Amino acid sequence: MEKKRTFSVSGMHCAGCAAAVERAMKNLPVKDVYVNFASGRLNFTGEENSPTDDEVIVAVKKAGFRAELPPAGLVLPEEKSLKKDFAGLAVAMFFSLLTAVVCFSHIPANPRFNGCLQLLLLIPVMISGRGFFLRGIPALLRGTPNMDSLISCGALAGVIYSILLMIFKPGAHLFFDAAGMIVSLIMLGKVLELRSRRAASGAIRQLLELTPPVAHLIRGTMVEDVPCSELFPGDNVRVLPGEKIPADGEIVEGNSFVNESMFTGEGLPVARKSGDRVFGGTLNTDGVLLVKITGTGQKSMLGQIVNLINEAQNSRPPAAVLADKVSGFFVWTIFGIAIITALFWGFYGSIDDALHFSLSVLVTACPCALGLATPVALISGIGKGAVSGILIKDGIALEKAAKLQTAVFDKTGTLTSGIPEITRMQTVGGISEKELLSVASAVEKLSVHPLASAVVAAAEQAGVCENDIVVKEFAAFPGKGVSAGVDGNIWCFGNAAMMADAGAVLPELPADISGATLIYAARNGTYAGFFAAGDALHPEAAAVIRELKKMGIASFMLTGDNQSAAEKVADKLELSGFQAGLLPQDKIQVLTKLREDSGGRITAMIGDGINDAPALAAADLGIAIASGSDIAIESAAVVLLNSNLWSVVDMVRLSRATFRVIRQNLFWAFFYNLCGVPLAAGVFFLFGGPKITPAFCAGAMACSSLTVVLNALRLRFFKSSFSMNHRKEGH
């Protein structure tokens, strides 16, 4: 059985490193290998004779990197690492600037002394940036060069050539300052890039920091504060007002309002009472709760969300394939161009020109921008979705959502509330409405059908009391209705088939109840009246359908309900089409036909019930409402933690925004290299253009990586339609 596996890989510093790890993995019996440089993860699918963990670790080690099984949760940059990098950067920048001052001031005036002082000042710079050389040179010797190889070769070429000039040609222009600025500027770019990538994961960090540090654990009659990591299922904890719930659990005692906005995006707290489920990380606002723990760590809702996001951020959407292929041979191509540049200028110009332009080529080329273009946007976009209550399970689902053209909705529980309510009743034969409602409520209380609950709720709302009614010989007939004895009479409540079995003749019904679900009543085999039940539309359904239409997305509805009820909903929402009376397997066939008739348009299925699971799995994109069944959620590629339909609009908008950023990043990365490399090689200089310095090229290279990361960070400011509409409505 094939199994997806993930390893953490350390030591990667560019897309070329990721490509080297992928090449190393191809020698093992695996497929679908993808190394995400931005998150440092190796993902692959093991075949029948899947390699062991040790075999994977050894293969990656031969490529020059270290692999290990990932720790639980999401791996984010450490503060210590950033502080260390900042310290090294400060030293490098200070001494590289001093080197440049000595170089251009010609103090001391003696050329050899001046050169020796430059070399002396350059040493701290090279020590601070030693990582480039310790990683780059061995990678080049292994035949798997990376960006560090380009930088180290460029800097060392400048240093060695300058030392030779200092010895054999005193007074000639030296390249010590260029070597120092190359190392310093690349270090600056790396530190800024790391900080920006850390910021891109900020949304996920918010989730990880939701869990409080301690919980009030109840041991007998004592209350003890313990770390949340030490809680186990079955433990009882006390949660005070204003505290976060430490783990998933069930309320044993107490009532309160709980703010679940960190999962659902809904800003208003929801009422929670004894017997209700609560989730770790949510905020208890006003009451004291006694909670029995049911899920901790990876098994909690927060843990599952983090794992889901991990998998999604480490997936490779089709849009990233081209950039990853280019990154695989990018470094060797740049080395080849640098050699050709050196030979050309050495022949047509001078050795100084040859070194100047070839060194510029080595340090201006940037595989990192290509490697970061897609994954950093995924990290930022998927992370923003997660804190907005939108869980997108992989990059392929994100890309399909961005290209969505047809949205197919289930009716009950999706476009409607899913909770039937009695909208009308009628009696005949001298039976009063109060009598019929009281008897029906007493009988239906013994049923678990949703329509039975609607009858009971209607009686409670009308203030009808059935406490004195004695129900005997209750019987339920699945798919038809119920019967029971009350005061010597046999009462039946159900559909037309139930009435036929009871021998009751149904009269012609009012035309204005078309679309409602009817519960007929019969007493002793004689028709006694009916209840009309309706399923109210979600208040935001019509506005959401209109918004999707504006976005170029056609909306359809598939339902197992009757034709008239479905038609009534479709007319109110102005849907593009609908089909009613469908079984779960029928929905798959309709989805397939809908795709074929539309010319292969990307189609999403949005639903929340068990009967929606097959259709969710069969659609191009399955979108599950998290308030629905676990089976439906498992079958879907996107999970909406908030049952508000505006989340569907937000999901599409966020996906489109993310892929707009990816396209911009890819364009910038390719455009930069296509223009930057010829400029650095002196192609434009041949025709009277500028002659840029290696230091400028190093700065441009650092900026190129930083640009794609900062562009992706714009997704952090994505505004939810759900929140905006709530503000408009004054909530």
RAGISUL-V104999 format. One record per pair of residues at least 12 apart in sequence whose C-alpha atoms are under 8 Angstrom apart, sorted by the first residue. I is the first residue (numbers start at 1). J is the second residue. If there is no record, write none. Layout:
i-><I;I>
j-><J;J>
This chain:
i-><1;1;2;2;2;2;3;3;3;4;4;4;4;5;5;5;5;6;6;6;6;6;6;7;7;7;7;7;7;7;8;8;8;8;8;8;8;9;9;9;9;9;9;9;10;10;10;10;11;11;11;12;12;12;13;13;13;14;14;14;14;14;14;15;15;15;15;15;15;15;15;15;15;16;16;16;16;16;16;16;16;16;16;16;17;17;17;17;18;18;18;19;19;19;19;20;20;20;21;21;21;21;22;22;24;24;24;24;25;25;25;28;29;29;29;29;29;30;30;30;30;30;30;31;31;31;31;32;32;33;34;34;35;36;36;36;37;37;37;38;38;38;38;38;39;39;39;39;41;43;43;63;63;63;64;64;72;73;73;73;73;73;74;74;74;76;76;77;77;82;82;82;85;86;88;88;89;89;89;89;91;91;91;92;92;92;92;92;92;92;92;93;93;93;93;95;95;95;95;95;96;96;96;96;96;96;96;97;97;98;99;99;99;99;99;99;99;99;100;100;102;102;102;103;103;103;103;111;111;111;112;112;112;112;115;115;118;118;119;122;122;122;125;125;125;126;126;129;129;129;132;132;132;132;133;133;133;135;135;136;136;136;136;136;137;137;137;145;145;146;147;147;147;147;150;150;150;150;151;151;151;151;153;154;154;154;154;154;155;155;155;155;155;155;156;157;157;158;158;158;158;158;158;159;159;159;161;162;162;162;178;178;178;179;181;181;182;182;182;182;182;185;185;185;185;186;186;186;186;188;189;189;189;189;189;190;192;193;193;193;196;196;196;196;197;197;199;200;200;200;200;200;200;200;200;201;201;201;202;203;203;203;203;203;203;204;204;204;204;204;206;207;207;207;207;208;208;210;210;210;210;211;211;211;211;211;211;211;212;212;212;212;212;213;213;214;214;214;214;215;215;215;215;215;215;216;216;216;217;217;217;217;218;218;218;218;228;228;229;229;231;231;232;232;232;232;233;233;233;233;233;234;234;234;235;235;236;236;236;236;237;237;237;237;238;238;238;238;239;239;239;239;239;240;240;240;240;240;241;241;241;241;241;242;242;242;242;243;243;243;244;244;244;244;244;245;245;245;245;245;245;245;246;246;247;247;247;247;247;247;247;247;248;248;248;248;248;248;248;248;248;248;249;249;249;249;249;249;249;249;249;250;250;250;250;250;250;250;250;250;251;251;251;251;251;251;251;251;251;251;252;252;252;252;252;252;253;253;253;253;253;254;254;254;254;254;254;255;255;255;255;255;255;255;256;256;256;256;256;256;256;256;256;257;257;257;257;257;257;257;257;258;258;258;258;258;258;258;259;259;259;259;260;260;261;262;262;262;262;262;263;263;263;263;263;263;264;264;264;264;264;265;265;265;265;265;266;266;269;279;279;279;280;280;280;281;305;305;308;308;309;309;309;309;309;309;311;311;312;312;312;312;312;313;313;313;313;313;313;314;314;315;315;315;316;316;316;316;317;317;317;317;317;318;318;319;320;323;323;323;324;324;327;327;327;330;331;334;334;334;335;337;338;338;338;338;338;338;339;341;341;341;341;342;342;342;342;345;356;356;357;357;357;357;358;358;359;360;360;360;360;360;360;360;360;361;361;361;361;363;363;363;363;364;364;364;364;364;364;364;364;364;365;365;365;365;366;366;366;366;366;368;369;369;369;369;369;369;370;370;370;370;372;372;372;373;373;373;373;373;373;374;374;374;376;376;377;377;377;377;377;377;377;377;378;378;380;380;380;380;381;381;381;381;381;381;384;384;384;385;385;388;389;389;389;389;390;390;390;390;390;390;390;391;391;391;391;392;392;392;393;393;394;397;397;397;398;399;399;400;400;400;401;401;401;401;401;402;402;402;402;402;402;402;403;403;404;404;404;404;404;404;405;405;405;405;405;405;406;406;406;406;406;406;406;406;407;407;407;407;407;407;407;407;408;408;408;408;408;408;408;408;409;409;409;409;409;409;409;410;410;410;410;410;410;410;410;411;411;411;411;411;412;412;413;413;413;414;414;414;414;414;414;414;415;415;415;415;416;416;416;416;416;417;417;417;417;418;418;419;419;419;419;420;420;420;420;420;420;420;421;421;421;421;421;421;421;421;421;422;422;422;422;422;422;422;423;423;423;423;424;424;424;425;425;425;425;426;426;426;427;427;427;428;428;428;429;431;434;437;437;437;438;438;438;438;439;439;439;440;440;440;441;441;441;441;442;442;442;442;442;442;443;443;443;443;443;444;444;446;447;447;451;454;469;469;470;470;471;471;471;472;472;472;473;480;480;480;480;480;481;481;481;481;482;489;489;490;490;490;491;491;491;491;492;492;492;492;493;493;493;493;494;494;494;494;495;495;495;496;499;499;499;499;499;502;502;502;503;503;504;504;504;504;505;505;506;513;514;514;515;515;515;515;515;515;515;516;516;516;516;516;517;517;517;517;518;518;518;518;519;519;519;537;540;540;540;541;541;542;542;542;544;544;544;545;545;545;547;548;554;554;555;555;555;556;556;556;556;557;557;557;557;557;558;558;558;558;558;559;559;559;559;560;560;560;560;561;561;561;562;562;563;563;563;566;566;566;583;584;584;584;584;585;585;587;588;588;588;588;591;591;591;591;592;602;602;603;603;603;604;604;604;604;604;604;605;605;605;605;605;606;606;606;606;607;607;607;607;607;608;608;608;608;608;608;608;608;609;609;609;609;610;610;610;610;612;613;613;613;613;613;614;616;616;616;617;617;621;621;621;622;622;622;622;623;623;623;623;623;624;624;624;624;624;625;625;625;625;625;626;626;626;626;626;627;627;627;644;646;646;647;647;649;650;650;650;654;657;658;658;661;661;662;665;665;668;668;669;669;672;679;679;680;680;680>
j-><47;48;45;46;47;48;45;46;47;43;44;45;46;43;44;45;46;41;42;43;44;69;70;41;42;43;67;68;69;70;40;41;42;67;68;69;70;40;41;42;65;66;67;68;40;65;66;67;64;65;66;37;40;65;37;147;148;37;146;147;367;368;371;37;146;324;327;328;367;368;370;371;372;144;145;146;147;327;328;329;330;331;367;368;37;144;145;146;35;36;37;35;324;327;328;63;144;328;35;60;63;65;34;35;59;60;62;63;56;59;60;51;46;47;49;50;51;44;45;46;47;50;51;44;45;46;47;44;45;45;315;316;314;314;315;375;371;372;375;197;371;372;375;376;75;313;314;375;314;314;315;139;142;144;138;139;298;298;303;306;307;310;306;307;310;198;201;194;198;191;194;195;191;191;128;129;128;184;187;188;124;125;128;124;125;126;128;129;180;183;184;125;181;184;185;121;122;124;125;180;121;122;125;177;180;181;184;177;181;121;117;118;119;121;122;176;177;180;118;177;114;117;118;115;118;174;177;166;170;171;166;167;170;171;166;174;176;177;176;176;177;180;180;183;184;180;183;183;184;187;148;149;151;152;148;149;152;148;149;148;149;150;151;152;149;152;153;331;332;331;331;366;367;368;331;335;362;363;182;183;362;363;362;179;359;360;362;363;178;179;180;182;183;359;179;355;359;175;176;178;179;355;359;175;176;179;175;174;175;176;693;694;695;695;695;698;363;694;695;698;699;695;698;699;702;698;699;701;702;702;699;702;703;705;706;702;706;705;706;709;706;709;710;713;376;709;713;376;379;380;383;709;712;713;716;379;380;383;383;380;383;384;386;387;716;306;383;384;386;387;387;262;302;306;387;302;306;244;280;281;282;228;244;245;246;247;280;281;228;244;245;246;281;227;228;226;227;228;246;227;228;237;238;239;246;237;238;239;235;236;237;238;235;236;237;238;246;247;296;297;293;296;293;294;295;296;292;293;294;295;296;292;293;294;292;293;290;291;292;293;290;291;292;293;288;289;290;291;284;288;289;290;291;284;286;287;288;289;284;285;286;287;288;283;284;285;286;283;284;285;280;281;282;283;284;278;279;280;281;282;283;284;280;281;279;280;281;293;294;295;296;300;277;278;279;280;293;294;295;296;300;301;277;278;279;280;291;292;293;294;295;274;275;276;277;278;291;292;293;294;273;274;275;276;277;278;289;290;291;292;274;275;289;290;291;292;273;274;289;290;291;273;274;287;288;289;290;271;272;273;274;287;288;289;271;272;273;284;285;286;287;288;289;269;270;271;272;284;285;286;287;270;271;272;282;283;284;285;282;283;284;285;282;283;282;281;282;387;388;389;386;387;388;389;641;642;388;389;640;641;642;387;388;389;642;723;642;723;285;300;301;302;300;301;302;302;386;391;391;393;382;383;386;391;392;393;393;394;382;392;393;394;395;375;378;379;382;394;395;375;394;394;395;396;375;394;395;396;394;395;396;398;399;396;399;374;374;370;371;666;370;371;367;370;371;367;367;361;362;365;362;361;357;358;359;361;362;681;358;354;357;358;681;354;355;357;358;357;693;694;680;681;682;694;680;681;694;680;681;692;693;694;695;697;698;677;680;681;697;694;697;698;701;673;676;677;680;694;697;698;700;701;673;676;677;701;669;673;701;704;705;705;665;669;704;705;706;708;665;666;669;670;705;708;709;662;665;666;669;708;709;662;665;666;709;712;658;659;661;662;709;712;713;715;395;658;712;713;715;716;654;655;658;712;715;716;715;716;718;651;654;720;640;641;642;647;638;639;640;641;642;647;651;638;639;640;641;637;638;639;637;638;637;621;637;638;655;655;659;602;620;621;621;651;652;655;656;652;653;654;655;656;657;659;602;656;553;601;602;603;604;652;552;553;554;601;602;603;553;554;555;556;601;602;603;604;553;554;555;556;603;604;605;606;555;556;557;558;603;604;605;606;555;556;557;558;605;606;607;557;558;559;605;606;607;608;612;557;558;559;566;607;535;559;607;608;609;538;606;607;608;625;643;645;537;538;541;645;535;536;537;538;541;535;536;537;538;535;536;450;454;535;536;450;451;454;533;534;535;536;451;454;455;457;458;533;534;535;536;454;455;458;531;532;533;534;531;532;533;534;531;532;533;529;530;531;532;529;530;531;528;529;530;527;528;529;528;528;464;455;459;464;459;464;465;466;466;469;486;455;456;493;455;456;459;466;456;466;467;469;470;471;471;474;482;483;484;456;482;474;476;482;533;533;486;487;486;487;484;485;486;484;485;486;485;494;495;496;497;498;493;494;495;498;494;523;524;523;524;525;521;522;523;524;520;521;522;523;519;520;521;522;518;519;520;521;518;519;520;520;520;521;522;525;527;522;524;525;525;526;522;525;526;527;526;527;527;532;564;565;562;563;564;565;566;567;568;532;533;534;564;565;532;533;534;565;530;531;532;533;531;532;533;569;644;645;646;573;645;572;573;574;645;646;649;573;574;575;649;649;575;576;575;576;577;575;576;577;578;570;575;577;578;579;578;579;580;582;587;579;580;581;582;580;581;582;583;580;581;582;580;581;579;580;581;578;579;580;611;611;612;614;615;614;615;615;614;615;618;619;603;615;618;619;619;620;621;619;620;621;616;619;620;621;622;623;619;620;621;622;623;622;623;624;625;623;624;625;628;632;624;625;626;627;628;629;632;633;628;629;631;632;628;629;631;632;632;631;632;633;635;636;635;632;635;636;635;636;636;637;638;635;636;637;638;636;637;638;639;640;636;637;638;639;640;639;640;641;642;643;639;640;641;642;643;641;642;643;722;721;722;721;722;721;720;721;722;718;715;712;715;711;712;712;708;711;704;708;704;708;704;691;692;692;694;697>
